[in-house]
Amino acid sequence: MKKLIMQNPHSGIIKRAPVGFSWTTLFFGAFPAFLRGDYKWCFIQFILGAVLILPLLIFPFIYNKLYLKKLLVRGYKVKSVEGTTIEALNQRYELDLPMLPGK
């Protein structure tokens, strides 16, 4: 599994950000977003999932990227990468992931 280890350089808080298809979102719906503290997307997934079936099939493909973008907006930077390289992720997901200095 591909994962980014993200760290906020100001607070020192470290978070893991899986990349690619979200199997946990497929099987557990909004619950992974809730456990990550991503309450906005948890609520959106829960409401849309209660009303429509289609979001339950779409969110597993997009949720990990949404979570990663949220971390980037909050100032997190890549501390390390598991299962792939930073260059491959930048190219595949059309991102410019910032690395912590000295990494």
C-alpha positions as CSV (number, residue, x, y, z in Angstrom):
1,M,0.0,0.0,0.0
2,K,1.2,3.5,-0.9
3,K,1.3,5.9,2.0
4,L,2.7,9.3,2.7
5,I,3.9,10.2,6.1
6,M,3.0,13.9,6.5
7,Q,4.2,16.3,9.2
8,N,3.1,19.8,10.1
9,P,6.4,21.7,10.4
10,H,4.9,24.2,12.9
11,S,3.2,21.8,15.3
12,G,5.2,18.6,14.7
13,I,2.0,16.6,14.3
14,I,2.5,13.5,12.1
15,K,-0.4,12.0,10.0
16,R,-0.5,9.1,7.6
17,A,-2.1,9.7,4.2
18,P,-2.9,6.7,2.1
19,V,-2.8,7.3,-1.6
20,G,-4.9,5.8,-4.3
21,F,-8.1,3.7,-4.0
22,S,-9.6,3.7,-0.5
23,W,-10.6,0.2,0.4
24,T,-11.6,1.3,3.9
25,T,-14.0,3.8,2.4
26,L,-15.4,1.2,0.1
27,F,-16.1,-1.2,2.9
28,F,-16.9,1.2,5.8
29,G,-18.3,4.3,4.0
30,A,-17.9,7.5,6.0
31,F,-16.3,5.8,9.0
32,P,-12.7,6.2,7.9
33,A,-13.2,10.0,7.4
34,F,-14.6,10.2,10.9
35,L,-11.6,8.3,12.4
36,R,-9.2,10.7,10.6
37,G,-11.0,13.7,12.0
38,D,-12.2,14.8,8.6
39,Y,-15.7,15.6,9.7
40,K,-16.7,17.7,6.7
41,W,-16.2,14.8,4.3
42,C,-17.6,12.3,6.8
43,F,-20.8,14.3,6.9
44,I,-21.0,14.7,3.1
45,Q,-20.4,11.0,2.6
46,F,-23.0,10.0,5.2
47,I,-25.7,12.3,3.8
48,L,-25.1,11.4,0.2
49,G,-24.8,7.7,1.0
50,A,-28.1,7.8,2.9
51,V,-29.9,9.4,0.0
52,L,-28.1,7.9,-3.0
53,I,-26.2,4.7,-3.7
54,L,-23.9,6.2,-6.4
55,P,-21.6,8.2,-3.9
56,L,-20.8,4.9,-2.1
57,L,-19.2,3.8,-5.4
58,I,-17.5,7.1,-6.2
59,F,-15.9,8.1,-2.9
60,P,-13.5,5.1,-2.6
61,F,-11.8,6.5,-5.8
62,I,-11.5,10.1,-4.7
63,Y,-11.5,10.2,-0.8
64,N,-7.7,9.7,-0.2
65,K,-6.9,12.5,-2.6
66,L,-9.4,14.8,-0.9
67,Y,-7.8,14.0,2.5
68,L,-4.3,14.6,1.1
69,K,-5.3,18.0,-0.3
70,K,-6.8,18.9,3.1
71,L,-3.5,18.1,4.8
72,L,-1.6,20.2,2.2
73,V,-3.9,23.2,2.7
74,R,-3.2,22.9,6.5
75,G,0.5,23.1,5.9
76,Y,1.6,19.5,6.2
77,K,4.6,18.4,4.2
78,V,5.9,15.0,3.2
79,K,8.2,13.5,5.7
80,S,8.6,10.1,4.0
81,V,6.9,7.9,1.4
82,E,6.0,4.2,1.7
83,G,5.5,1.9,-1.3
84,T,6.5,4.3,-4.1
85,T,8.5,7.4,-4.8
86,I,7.5,11.1,-4.4
87,E,8.2,11.7,-8.1
88,A,5.8,8.9,-9.1
89,L,3.0,10.3,-6.9
90,N,3.5,13.8,-8.2
91,Q,3.2,12.6,-11.8
92,R,0.3,10.2,-11.3
93,Y,-1.9,12.6,-9.2
94,E,-0.7,15.8,-10.8
95,L,0.4,17.3,-7.6
96,D,3.5,19.1,-6.4
97,L,4.0,17.5,-2.9
98,P,6.2,19.6,-0.7
99,M,8.9,17.8,1.2
100,L,10.2,18.7,4.6
101,P,13.6,20.3,4.5
102,G,16.5,17.9,4.7
103,K,14.5,14.9,3.4
